[in-house]
Amino acid sequence: MTGWKVWAMAFGAALAAMLPAVSADMDRAQPQRMQARIDALSQFGRNADGGVDRVAYSQADIDSRAWLMDEMRALGLDVRIDAGGNIIGARAGREPGLKPIVFGSHTDSVPGGGNYDGDVGVIAALEVIELLNDAGHKTRHPLEVINFSNEEGGLVGSLAYTGRLKAEAMSVETHAGMSIAEGIRAIGGNPDDVNADSVSPGDIAAFLELHIEQGAVLYRDGTHIGVVEGIVGIGWWDVTVEGFANHAGTTPMAGRRDAMVAASRLTLAINRIALEEPGRQVATVGRIKAFPGAPNVIPGRVEMSLEIRDLEQNKIDRMFSLIRQAAAGIASETGTDIGFQPVDVASHPAPTDPRMRRIIAEAAASLGYSARVMPSGAGHDAQDMVTIAPTGMIFVPSKDGISHSPQEYTAPEDMARGADVLLRSILEIDAGALTRD
């Protein structure tokens, strides 16, 4: 057993005394009950591969949302749909005037997706409400379970919730064959004033999102819980390499200005720089195309992509600077021109609140669950929520690190551990943990 696991187990008993007294009497999450809800949700949009095609605004999405609202109402929640199409189930608190603690995730999928990405966070939120109901415990703060709309299509619901969904986004076409505006209307939102129900900084007490890791770190190491330190920022550039197209048979090798050779060298340089630079950054060339694209013509132009991700913006900036320097050298040596055009889909790093990380880590330790602090390399609704409230994120293991695939799987016991940590974290926040030294 590694040192940090020993620390977590030894420290757990002491931390248990710090949690609200009711948590000692609270039942733990039920794995099979959570799996039953996952199975029920997976019927909406099920495909032949065992996954789902429940893309946002599709009929499968609409039907699954109706099922979810019925589940919320059965748990006694007051259910509404806001202007952005987000489903919100509210549970009253016992002290008037306190701000709500919000938690949840999303249930839309990518085409050919799996049954756990996003879904586990929403199902865990329902499990938390059921455990509170079973214990007869009414929190001081009101609670709100949220199912964000169209997470997979660009964090649409959370952008609307935080008042930052741009008007030009409304005309973007979706996988459901309609625009975002048409889709929001189809699920009961208000595309004519999509930010109408937005929440301002300070309007909610805290936000928590539980999610599958979508990587293999927790599963590989046998760790129960990931305490997310932040969601990485993304820098994205379209790269153009200009050479000179010429006959492949009659142009000597030494006299060529081959754009593909330069692009290949740049791709290798990007990989080398990302590996050699200290840190956890990643850099990827995921798309490349040569022109004119004929076997007997030296490529005169190559278009490729560059994506850099890290938790710190200055690291993204440094990586890009090093890559541009390498590109300048390659261009000079190959007789080509290399240009970089930033793409507007880039996002800044979104660190979670240090107090929320502490609360989640202490909750895990008090339950005897091993935990580790880790970044999220994928985007989540939580990255929008950090702009308005103390935000925390909990990861649970993904088998073999597989995600966005019918083979995606998180064991019921892992889902339940995540729900346990989510509940204890909520109870700690409700007891005033965010205001303690």
C-alpha atoms as one frame of an Amber mdcrd trajectory, in Angstrom:
protein
   0.000   0.000   0.000   1.403   3.354  -1.058   2.099   6.175   1.380  -0.837
   8.340   0.408  -3.249   5.388   0.797  -1.912   4.708   4.282  -2.343   8.390
   5.110  -5.932   8.383   3.850  -6.918   5.337   5.891  -5.203   6.464   9.073
  -6.565   9.974   8.881 -10.105   8.875   8.107 -11.229   8.161  11.647 -10.144
  11.571  12.885 -11.873  13.301  10.018 -15.125  11.433  10.574 -15.595  13.324
  13.808 -15.426  16.603  11.890 -18.395  15.783   9.653 -21.962  16.695  10.603
 -23.358  14.370  13.234 -26.134  13.168  10.955 -23.594  11.658   8.544 -22.731
   8.996  11.097 -26.324   7.740  10.858 -26.658   8.174   7.107 -26.832   5.028
   5.015 -24.250   4.593   2.317 -25.184   4.663  -1.347 -26.675   1.488  -2.783
 -24.689   0.219  -5.800 -27.485  -1.844  -7.284 -30.032   0.954  -6.977 -27.666
   3.239  -8.845 -27.010   0.583 -11.506 -30.758   0.064 -11.939 -31.166   3.761
 -12.722 -28.203   3.647 -15.118 -29.850   0.681 -16.865 -33.188   2.489 -17.071
 -31.571   5.612 -18.515 -29.580   3.550 -21.028 -32.795   2.419 -22.728 -33.211
   5.872 -24.235 -31.248   5.938 -27.482 -29.816   2.440 -27.066 -27.911   1.305
 -30.141 -26.917  -2.096 -31.486 -23.470  -1.894 -29.860 -24.907  -1.583 -26.344
 -24.175   2.128 -26.049 -26.424   5.090 -26.752 -27.002   7.638 -29.484 -28.690
  10.091 -27.114 -27.428  13.285 -28.691 -28.821  16.545 -27.376 -32.295  17.538
 -28.598 -32.970  14.163 -30.237 -36.136  12.259 -29.431 -34.078   9.942 -27.227
 -32.825  12.963 -25.291 -36.346  14.347 -24.948 -37.700  10.984 -23.740 -34.848
  10.491 -21.259 -35.416  13.973 -19.837 -39.075  13.119 -19.224 -37.959   9.955
 -17.389 -35.495  11.949 -15.310 -38.077  14.540 -14.324 -40.405  11.734 -13.214
 -37.577  10.292 -11.085 -36.969  13.709  -9.527 -40.638  14.244  -8.741 -40.848
  10.774  -7.191 -38.092  11.882  -4.789 -40.103  14.947  -3.799 -38.150  17.497
  -5.826 -39.780  20.583  -7.291 -38.845  20.326 -10.977 -38.440  23.111 -13.527
 -36.732  23.716 -16.882 -34.804  26.973 -17.196 -34.332  29.120 -20.291 -31.246
  27.150 -21.353 -33.103  23.841 -21.212 -31.437  22.709 -17.986 -33.541  20.477
 -15.723 -33.415  21.596 -12.083 -34.930  19.655  -9.191 -35.139  21.691  -5.978
 -35.348  20.482  -2.369 -36.164  23.128   0.231 -33.797  23.838   3.127 -34.746
  24.479   6.710 -33.179  27.940   7.049 -34.757  30.654   4.888 -32.370  32.908
   3.045 -29.507  30.452   2.595 -28.218  29.961  -0.936 -28.652  26.615  -2.688
 -26.000  23.937  -2.978 -26.138  22.763  -6.602 -24.895  19.406  -7.899 -25.326
  17.272 -11.007 -23.965  16.698 -14.502 -25.493  15.833 -17.912 -27.267  12.946
 -19.647 -26.812  13.736 -23.345 -24.262  11.621 -25.204 -21.955  11.768 -28.178
 -23.007   9.712 -31.220 -22.102   6.116 -30.430 -21.533   6.975 -26.787 -21.616
   4.950 -23.590 -23.896   4.684 -20.567 -21.779   6.366 -17.895 -20.265   9.641
 -19.152 -22.312  12.360 -17.462 -25.019   9.894 -16.451 -23.194   8.774 -13.299
 -23.135  12.326 -11.959 -26.881  12.765 -12.415 -27.695   9.317 -11.005 -25.410
   9.992  -8.020 -27.294  13.236  -7.383 -30.566  11.306  -7.290 -28.974   8.794
  -4.923 -27.940  11.619  -2.584 -31.513  12.921  -2.452 -32.835   9.416  -1.798
 -30.357   8.887   1.051 -31.330  12.215   2.613 -35.008  11.317   2.286 -34.433
   7.888   3.831 -32.634   9.482   6.777 -35.347  12.110   7.178 -32.652  14.788
   7.053 -33.457  18.280   5.845 -30.374  20.343   5.097 -29.954  23.959   6.199
 -29.380  25.049   2.627 -31.787  24.319  -0.206 -30.416  21.716  -2.613 -30.712
  21.718  -6.399 -30.042  18.721  -8.629 -29.173  19.893 -12.151 -29.052  18.115
 -15.470 -27.269  20.444 -17.875 -28.486  20.452 -21.470 -26.241  19.691 -24.446
 -22.941  19.307 -22.621 -21.454  17.292 -25.450 -22.290  19.961 -28.020 -20.273
  22.710 -26.346 -21.360  23.059 -22.689 -24.489  24.842 -23.912 -26.561  24.417
 -20.749 -23.875  25.516 -18.319 -22.992  28.510 -20.504 -26.644  29.588 -20.420
 -26.829  28.922 -16.671 -23.847  31.217 -16.100 -25.131  33.858 -18.539 -22.379
  33.405 -21.131 -24.052  31.646 -24.067 -23.396  33.841 -27.109 -26.150  34.755
 -29.543 -24.143  33.435 -32.498 -24.130  29.959 -30.933 -27.877  29.681 -31.397
 -27.568  29.045 -35.147 -24.990  26.245 -34.807 -26.232  22.965 -36.264 -26.343
  19.960 -33.939 -26.155  16.186 -34.397 -29.946  16.091 -33.974 -30.346  17.908
 -37.299 -31.515  21.196 -35.851 -29.944  24.398 -34.621 -29.169  24.950 -30.953
 -32.038  27.449 -30.831 -34.468  24.889 -32.257 -33.135  22.249 -29.891 -33.503
  24.406 -26.794 -37.095  25.134 -27.779 -37.740  21.402 -28.324 -36.676  20.549
 -24.775 -38.693  23.325 -23.138 -36.167  26.154 -22.928 -36.400  29.701 -24.235
 -33.958  30.379 -27.082 -35.335  33.906 -27.509 -33.842  34.865 -24.127 -31.570
  31.916 -23.378 -29.647  33.609 -20.561 -32.822  34.825 -18.828 -32.463  32.462
 -15.860 -28.702  32.818 -15.510 -27.098  32.748 -12.084 -24.708  35.508 -11.009
 -21.581  35.093  -8.880 -22.620  34.642  -5.271 -26.143  33.412  -6.055 -25.389
  29.799  -5.103 -23.416  28.457  -2.150 -21.406  25.869  -4.094 -21.428  23.535
  -7.068 -20.319  19.888  -7.151 -20.031  17.594 -10.151 -19.364  13.868  -9.951
 -18.104  12.320 -13.186 -16.321   9.254 -14.465 -12.625   9.947 -14.955 -12.611
   9.108 -18.699  -8.975   8.098 -18.218  -7.205   5.107 -16.686  -5.340   6.631
 -13.732  -7.797   5.689 -10.965  -8.603   2.288 -12.465  -4.949   1.425 -13.068
  -3.861   2.433  -9.559  -6.872   0.966  -7.737  -7.783   4.371  -6.301 -11.390
   4.996  -5.313 -11.775   8.761  -5.725 -10.205  11.510  -7.806 -10.172  14.988
  -6.290 -10.125  17.205  -9.358  -7.760  20.152  -9.021  -9.009  21.793 -12.172
 -10.069  21.396 -15.760  -7.296  22.006 -18.228  -7.258  24.948 -20.565  -7.171
  24.260 -24.289  -5.212  26.162 -26.902  -6.121  25.301 -30.478  -4.500  26.521
 -33.700  -4.980  25.854 -37.390  -1.483  25.442 -38.847  -0.689  26.053 -42.510
   2.543  24.914 -44.140   3.204  26.511 -47.546   5.743  24.854 -49.840   5.774
  24.440 -53.626   3.824  21.803 -55.519   5.798  20.117 -58.296   6.124  16.883
 -60.239   7.115  14.007 -57.948   9.081  12.217 -60.623  11.094  15.026 -62.166
  11.950  17.201 -59.143  15.225  16.159 -57.420  15.021  15.504 -53.692  17.530
  18.217 -52.864  15.521  20.896 -54.682  12.118  20.249 -53.177  10.036  22.564
 -50.959   7.879  19.730 -49.653   5.162  20.972 -47.308   4.466  17.447 -46.051
   8.079  16.919 -45.025   7.990  20.195 -43.091   4.635  19.275 -41.508   5.973
  15.860 -40.520   9.034  17.388 -38.899   6.827  19.875 -37.079   4.591  17.054
 -35.797   7.617  15.249 -34.379   8.913  18.492 -32.854   5.575  19.094 -31.135
   5.670  15.625 -29.623   9.295  16.055 -28.505   8.663  19.439 -26.888   5.624
  18.137 -24.986   7.644  15.178 -23.700  10.765  17.112 -22.743   9.140  20.093
 -21.043   8.581  19.420 -17.302   4.919  19.140 -16.321   1.718  17.341 -17.280
   0.953  19.250 -20.477  -0.162  17.472 -23.622   0.157  18.589 -27.238  -1.573
  16.911 -30.167  -1.678  17.078 -33.940  -5.026  15.422 -34.615  -5.769  16.497
 -38.183  -3.554  16.809 -41.243  -4.305  17.192 -44.963  -2.003  17.609 -47.946
  -2.769  19.547 -51.120  -3.212  18.899 -53.959  -3.350  15.382 -52.535  -2.145
  13.400 -55.558   0.388  10.543 -55.279   2.531  11.974 -58.065   2.620  15.592
 -56.843   4.887  17.003 -54.147   2.565  18.587 -51.567   2.654  22.339 -51.918
   0.409  23.014 -48.950  -0.458  21.188 -45.740  -3.181  22.110 -43.278  -2.923
  20.631 -39.794  -4.182  21.221 -36.278  -2.357  21.905 -33.027  -3.953  21.497
 -29.619  -2.197  22.144 -26.283  -3.772  21.402 -22.875  -2.597  22.213 -19.359
  -3.905  23.427 -16.018  -1.830  26.613 -16.255  -2.237  29.184 -18.986   1.408
  30.228 -18.753   2.441  26.640 -19.530   0.187  26.606 -22.611   1.726  29.916
 -23.689   5.275  28.620 -23.109   4.609  25.424 -25.038   3.244  27.398 -27.977
   6.266  29.700 -27.919   8.649  26.729 -28.050   6.660  25.143 -30.883   6.732
  28.375 -32.905  10.480  28.583 -32.453  10.844  25.018 -33.702   8.537  25.791
 -36.631  10.667  28.774 -37.652  13.743  26.559 -37.800  11.951  23.859 -39.788
  10.567  26.429 -42.234  14.038  27.845 -42.835  15.573  24.419 -43.410  12.811
  23.194 -45.759  12.149  26.375 -47.733   8.565  26.580 -46.503   6.412  29.072
 -44.619   4.582  27.936 -41.470   1.713  29.986 -40.050  -0.446  29.574 -36.928
  -4.037  30.818 -36.708  -5.725  30.611 -33.272  -9.169  28.999 -33.247 -11.868
  30.553 -31.089 -12.866  27.300 -29.360  -9.954  27.626 -26.953 -10.757  27.684
 -23.223  -8.787  28.929 -20.256  -7.809  26.626 -17.381 -10.526  26.296 -14.751
  -9.042  25.471 -11.322 -11.463  24.172  -8.709 -11.802  25.900  -5.349  -9.058
  24.759  -2.908 -11.619  24.617  -0.092 -13.809  22.300  -2.153 -10.832  20.049
  -2.866 -10.158  19.830   0.879 -13.806  19.053   1.636 -13.906  16.260  -0.968
 -10.580  14.769   0.190 -11.670  14.805   3.833 -15.020  13.226   2.955 -13.265
  10.409   1.087 -10.825   9.820   3.943 -13.598   9.792   6.549 -15.301   7.005
   4.598 -12.083   5.006   4.300 -11.814   5.556   0.546  -8.456   6.143  -1.092
  -8.132   9.371  -3.060  -5.687  11.329  -5.163  -5.587  14.887  -6.473  -5.592
  14.995 -10.273  -6.434  17.246 -13.217  -9.230  16.736 -15.699  -7.980  16.555
 -19.260 -11.532  16.691 -20.642 -14.006  19.554 -20.536 -16.978  19.555 -18.168
 -19.834  21.824 -17.108 -17.853  22.490 -13.935 -15.453  24.675 -15.929 -18.266
  27.174 -16.485 -19.478  26.909 -12.904 -16.110  28.007 -11.493 -16.958  31.485
 -12.776 -19.887  31.908 -10.393 -19.422  29.683  -7.327 -16.992  27.603  -5.253
 -16.761  24.512  -7.427 -15.547  20.989  -6.735 -15.360  17.909  -8.893 -15.231
  14.223  -7.947 -13.907  11.508 -10.273 -14.687   7.795 -10.065 -12.795   5.104
 -12.028 -13.409   4.302 -15.695 -12.610   0.681 -16.571  -9.487   0.633 -18.767
  -9.844   4.395 -19.241 -12.449   3.921 -21.990 -14.976   6.711 -22.589 -17.233
   8.018 -25.375 -17.675   4.392 -26.366 -20.212   1.595 -25.797 -17.399  -0.172
 -23.879 -17.372   2.603 -21.275 -17.972   1.136 -17.794 -17.840   2.133 -14.152
 -18.596  -0.552 -11.571 -21.651  -0.063  -9.332 -19.423  -0.084  -6.246 -17.330
   2.742  -7.702 -20.435   4.772  -8.505 -21.663   4.260  -4.953 -18.368   5.380
  -3.425 -18.584   8.538  -5.490 -22.143   9.169  -4.301 -21.032   8.650  -0.702
 -18.316  11.274  -1.105 -20.742  13.610  -2.864 -23.237  13.324  -0.004 -20.625
  13.860   2.738 -19.223  16.837   0.853 -22.672  18.380   0.602 -23.247  17.843
   4.318 -19.926  19.503   5.106 -20.753  22.514   2.951 -24.187  22.650   4.539
 -22.529  22.698   7.980 -20.425  25.727   7.025 -17.151  24.148   5.887 -16.567
  26.838   3.267 -16.407  29.539   5.922 -14.051  27.719   8.292 -10.357  28.566
   8.476
